[in-house]
Amino acid sequence: MRITVRHRTSYAFDAPVYLEPHVIRLRPRADGAVRLVDFALEIDPEPAVRTDNLDPEGNVVTRAWFEGRWPRLTIRTHAVVDTLLDNPFRFLVTEPDRPLPYAYAPEFRERLALYRRPPDAAHPAVREMALAAATESQRDPARFPLILAQRIRAAFDRETRPEGPPLAPEATIASGRGACRDLAVLFVACCQAVGLAARFASGYAHSEKADSTELHAWGEVFLRGGGWRGYDPSQGLAVADRHVTVAAAANPRDAAPVTGTFRGDGVTASLAAEIELAARGS
């Protein structure tokens, strides 16, 4: 499937401000499931210095430094990708006889340490939710993530919250509702509660039924033989050719599309974002 993304993020200030360095993570991730055909990033005002590099977790980031004072900051991207993963279950799990709670082989434990947590470190409410999904999956590591995503989709109401960090998993459980990033954090915490390495992913999801005009978030789980596999708890499905990842990280703040601050006494800011997704070849 070919997906075209147009994304505009604008920050307006009620007085000119000094823009501190900003980090932008909006370049679609190119991997075995996605081929990046075209990408353009425009920043207004033009940065005095701009660099592109890889962060410690392998995400492409753009860093921008500014000079002078400005009344606004606008970031525009245009991306074209070919998504290739029509069947998200086309993999074979190695060591299929290892049940949950999962213990990775020694050579993987250290490499995945950033994405793992001691199971007993999870909040009791998170452990309870994870155990219920583990029981339904018959403690099968390959079946567990999809069952968990489906259970979260069925149990929680979806809400839109344009700004702010994700809620703690136990807060989402207590409220019975959450934005996509809240449900993604909950999914990751439940996976870690049964020994699986998991991380937070952000990007775009094209859907004929749901609103595709906002940035989306989901979780990724590392399965032996399958590598990093995405699961979307907001939609209750395994990630395939309708999702486009821009960043994935152990901490959600390291997968945020834009991070940065400004200096200005008493100045307030407003945020506006527009996303257009178009797909063909489905």
N, C-alpha and C positions, 0 to 999 in steps of 0.2 A: 504494500500500500504506500502511496506517496502522500505525505502530509506536509502542508505548507502552514507555517506559523508566522503571524505578525503580532508583535508584542510591543506595547508602549507603556512605560512607567514614567509618571511625572510627579515631581515634588515642587509645590509652589510655596513660597515664603512671603509673609506679609511685609518683609523688608529685606534688602540685600544681606546675604550672609557669606561667611567664609566656608567653603566646602572642604571638609577634611577628606583624607584619602578614602576612596570607595573600592569595594570589591564586588565584581559582577560575575554571576554564575548563570549565564543564559545560553551558552553554546551547547546544542544537543550533543549528548555523548555518542560517539561512534564506536560500535563494538560489533560482535558477531550477529547481533539482532537488528542493528540500525546502521544505515549508510548515510553519511552526511553529504548531501549533494551541493548545497550552497548555504552560506551563512554570512550575514552582514550585521555589524553592530555600530550604531551611531550614538554619540554622547554629546549633548548640548548643555552647557558650554563645552567647547573643545578642551580636553585636558591638556595641561602643560606637559605632562608625561603620562604615557600609557604603555603598559606591558601586558603580555599574555604568557601564562605559564601554567604548570601543573601544581596543584596543592598536594599536601602529604598523602591524600587519599585518592589521588589520580584524577581529580576533576580539573577541567580547564577553567581557569579564572582570569579575568581581566582586572588589572589594578589601575586606578586612575588617580592622578594628583592634579589639583587645581590651583590656579593663582587668581587673586582678585576676589571681589564680592559679586554675588549673583542673586537675582530674585527667584530663580527656578533651576531645576535640574531635570532634564528629560533624557530617557534612555530608550532607544528604539532598536528592535531586532527584527530581522527577516531571515527565516530559516526554511530550507526544503530538505526533507529526509525521506529515504525509502525504508520502511519498516519491513523486516523479513521474517519475523517470528510468527507464523500463522498458527503453530501448535505449541503452546507453552509447556506441554508435557512430553516433548520429544527428548527425553534423556533417560539414562539408566543410573540409578543410585548405587554406588559402590557400598559395600558393607551393609546390605539391606537388613541384616539380622540384628543390627544394633537398635534397640527400642529406646523410646524416650523414658526418662531424661537422657538426652544424647551426650555421649562423650566422644569428642573427636580424637583421631589418632594423634600421637604426640607431635608429629611433624606439622600438624595443622593447628594445634592449640596455641602455640606462640604466634603464628602468623595471623591468627584470627582473634588474638587477645583483645584488640580494641573494640570488637563487636560482640564480646561475650560478657556475661555477668554471672556471678555465683547464683544458682537458682534460689537459695534462701535469702538473697538480697532483695527480692521482689516484694512489693507490698502484698499483704495477705489477699486482698481483693483481686490482684493481678494473678497470683498463684492459683486462686480458685477458678478464675476464668480459663487459665491455661490448662489446668488439670481436666476441666470439663471437655475441652477440645481434644486433649490427649486421649482421654477415655473414648470419645467418639471415634477417633482415628485408630483405635486399637494400638496406640503408642507407636504408630508408624511415622517416622520422620518425614517421609515423602508425602504422606496424606495430610499430615497435621496442618501445614500452612494454609492450604485451601479451606479446610474445614474451619480453621480459626477465622479466616477472612469472612467466610459465609456467616458464621455465628455473630461476628461483630456487625456485619451489615444488617442482620435481622434484629439485633438487640438494641441498636442505637439509632436515634433520629439524627439526620444530617442538618447542620446549620452552616451559615456563611458568616465568617468573621474575618474581614479583609486584613486586619492588622493584629499584631501581637504574637508572642511566642505560643507554641502549643501548650495545652494544659498537661499537668502531670497525669499519668495513666489512671491513678486512683480517683482523681477529680472527675475525669471523664466517665468512669464507671458510676460514680455517685450521682452525676447529673443525668445520665442516660441519653446524652446527646453530645455532639461534637462536630467541629469542622474537620475537613479531610486530614489536616495535619495532626489534630488530636487523635483521630482514629488510627493514623499511621504510627504515632508514638505508642499507643496502646498495643497495637499489633506487634511492634518490635519488642516491647517489654514482655509480652506473653511468650514470644518465641524464646527470648533469653531466659525466661523462667523455667523452660524445659531443656536448657542446655544448648540451644541452637544459636549460632552466630547470626545476628540480624542488624540491619542499619536502615536509616531513614532516607527516602528518595523523594526528590521533587522534580516536577516537569509538567507535561501536558498530557491530557487524556481526551481523545476524540470520541464522542458518543452521539449517536443519532437521537437518543432519548433524553440524555442529561445535558445540563448546561456546560458547554465546553469553553466558556469565555472567562475562565479564571485559572490561575495556576493551581496545579493539583499536587497531592502528596500521597505516597504509599510506602510500603515496606519491602525490603529485599532480604532474603534468607540464603545463607550459604549451605548448599546440599552437596555432599560428596558425590561426584559424578555429574552433577548438574550445575555446579558453580553458583554464582549469584542469580537467584530467581526472584522476580517481582510478584507481589501479591497486593491487590488493592482492596482493603477492608471497607472502603466507602461504597464499592460496587460489588463486593463479595466474589471476586474472580481472580484468576491468575493473569498476570500481565502478559500481553501478547503484542500484536501489531498495531494497536490503537493507543499505545502509551509511548511517549518520548521523554526520556530522562535527560535532565540537564545537570544534576548533581546527586551524589549519594554520600552519606557520611554517618559516622557513629553518633554525632551530635547534630540535631536539626539545625542549629545556627550555622553550621558549616556547610549546609546545603541550601541556605537562603539565597534567593535570586539576586538580591542587592543588599549589601551591608555598608554602612558608613554613617557619619554624623556631620553636623555643621556647627559653626560658632556664630552667635548673634544674641545679644542681650534682649530678653523679652520677646524674641521672635518665635512665632508659631508656624507650623508647616501643615500642609494638607497633601494627601496622596490621592492620585487618580491612576487607574490602570485600565488598559484595553487590550484584549487578546482576541485574535481572529484565527480560527483553525479551519482548514479546508482539506478534505481527503478525497482521493480518487483511487480506483483500482481495488475497492473492497469486494 
